[in-house]
Amino acid sequence: MPDRVHIIGVGSPFGDDRLGWVAAESLQRSPVLNGLEPGRVVISILDRPGAMLLALWDEADHVILIDGVRSGAVPGTRHRFTASDVTGASIPATSHGFGIAAALELAQVLENLPDWLLLRGIEMDAGYTGFTLSAAVIAAMPVFVREIEEETLSLVGATHLFRSKTASESSFFAR
């Protein structure tokens, strides 16, 4: 069977913490990803899954987790961490009590880490208290989604589908 990618948007319904959901929703609408063979790319949207993540990546060859990040960087900064960057290291925290870092540490102890895992995030605006995404996250989102889309195509061996401007980028706010 060809490689399978599971993209998991993590978050909650509040402010910048929604960014994992918004990015995953945009990827779900991607004509390029939707044009792939069924089952090659699975996209999930989860509300603070914690240890549930371990069960979700069981059948995937590649896992891309999307979540908000708080590292002290400028709001809107795009982050990319590998599993080795996250496990056993002090990485920027997510806004979840038992977050991605804790789930990865548990998976490592249980020898249940996926073969390939990537954590993608955008620096959240710590001073923002709105219910929608902050201006900094909104500005970063189109390029962020495009990067994940292109990385996904690369993982499934469909780099020939890269375009100068993907549908997810041009229609990000067309909802």
Protein Blocks (a to p, Z undefined) as FASTA:
>chain_A
ZZdddddddddfehjllmmmmmmmmmmmmmklmmpcehkaccdddehkljmmmmmmmmpc
bdcddddddehpaehiacdddfklmnopacdddfbfblmklmmmmmmmnopacfbdcddd
ddddfkbcbfbdcfklmmmmmmmmmmmmmmmmmmnopammpcfbdfklmmmmmZZ
